[in-house]
Structure formats: C-alpha cells, structure tokens
Amino acid sequence: MTEAVARKKKVSYLDYLFLPDDGKRYEVIDGEVYMTPAPTTGHQDVLGRLWDIVFRFVSARGMGRVFFAPVDVVLSDYDVVQPDLIYVGRDREDIVHREGIRGAPDWVVEVTSPTTSLRDRVEKRALYERYGVGEYWVVDPEARQVEVWILEEGKYRGPEVYVAEDEVPVWTVPGLTVPLERVFG
C-alpha cells in the first residue's frame, strides 16, 4: 500500500511575480513566501537617513549604485528578497537590471523590527552568506545598534556590534564611515 505524501510546492520567482500588488512586501526564501506589512514611519526615518549618507558618498565618487526597498534582489529561482538598502559596486553593475537586481549585491542592510528580527538575523543572514553578499548589516532602531557581518572565505565573520555613538566603517565601500548618531536621529 502506498501513502500519498502532501508536498508543499516551492514558490518560484515566476510565481512571485504574480503575487498581489497590495502594498505589502513579499519575499521568497527557499521557495517559501513571507509577507511583511508596510514599514513604520520610524523604520523609514532610519532608512532614509542611512540611504542619504550612503547615496551622497557613493554617487559623489562614482562608486556604484545605491537602492532602497522595494527593489527585487533575485538570488535564485527560489530566493527573492527586498532588502531595505542595497549597494552594488561599479565593477558589478551588470547585475542591475530594470526589473531588479539579479545576483548578490556587495552590501545589504535590513532595518529590523520585532516582527522581522528573527528572519533578518537568522534566515536572511544565512541566505546572504550562501549567495556571497560581501557585507550584511542589521540595523535595530529600538536597540539603537547595528550588527555587521563581513564575508571572509565564504563565511560571515561577526557580528561586530556598534551602538548609536559609534561611527561604522563600511568595508565594501572604501572610505565610507557611517555616523550612527545621524542614522538614529
């Protein structure tokens, strides 16, 4: 006698493209869909200040491209995420396309919240490590701190933890140091 085993179908990038356009952020990690409600105004304040610092530095020096969510980062057919901030260096701009980014960015930032904290620190960190994102930050507005992971020989080193009074060097953007007092406001 054979038993039928119900298998959950993995969601692909093509399936993802047909998810509803309802103002929520959808991501696919290992073929599983995750939905995140719209970010809070506090989240957007922190992200906006960080983006402004990074964008001004990078664009003034022609170092690459800086994006903020929502932008699709397609890491594989079954891994599509929308990091809060994305940096792609000038020498890798070929991964930037009109519809999104196809491949691992040099630097990814997630501004975490109580509802995304575990996913940001565990699942997404493992995902970014697996696909070779050179630097990963988790910005925690409530704790007023930043956790930084640096990719070395295919594995993340860290986290290095910085607090609001610190200035954080961005390893993937030579010369850029982010004053967290300005980010947290």
Residue, then its C-alpha position, 0 to 999 in steps of 0.5 A: m500500500t502506498e501513502a500519498v505524501a502532501r508536498k508543499k510546492k516551492v514558490s518560484y520567482l515566476d510565481y512571485l511575480f504574480l503575487p498581489d500588488d497590495g502594498k505589502r512586501y513579499e519575499v521568497i526564501d527557499g521557495e517559501v513566501y513571507m509577507t511583511p506589512a508596510p514599514t513604520t514611519g520610524h523604520q523609514d526615518v532610519l532608512g532614509r537617513l542611512w540611504d542619504i549618507v550612503f547615496r551622497f558618498v557613493s554617487a559623489r565618487g562614482m562608486g556604484r549604485v545605491f537602492f532602497a526597498p522595494v527593489d527585487v534582489v533575485l538570488s535564485d529561482y527560489d530566493v527573492v528578497q527586498p532588502d531595505l538598502i542595497y549597494v552594488g559596486r561599479d565593477r558589478e553593475d551588470i547585475v542591475h537590471r530594470e526589473g531588479i537586481r539579479g545576483a548578490p549585491d556587495w552590501v545589504v542592510e535590513v532595518t529590523s523590527p520585532t516582527t522581522s528580527l528573527r528572519d533578518r538575523v537568522e534566515k536572511r543572514a544565512l541566505y546572504e552568506r550562501y549567495g556571497v553578499g560581501e557585507y550584511w548589516v542589521v540595523d535595530p532602531e529600538a536597540r539603537q545598534v547595528e550588527v555587521w557581518i563581513l564575508e571572509e572565505g565564504k563565511y560571515r565573520g561577526p557580528e561586530v556590534y556598534v551602538a548609536e555613538d559609534e561611527v561604522p566603517v563600511w568595508t565594501v565601500p572604501g572610505l565610507t564611515v557611517p555616523l550612527e548618531r545621524v542614522f538614529g536621529 
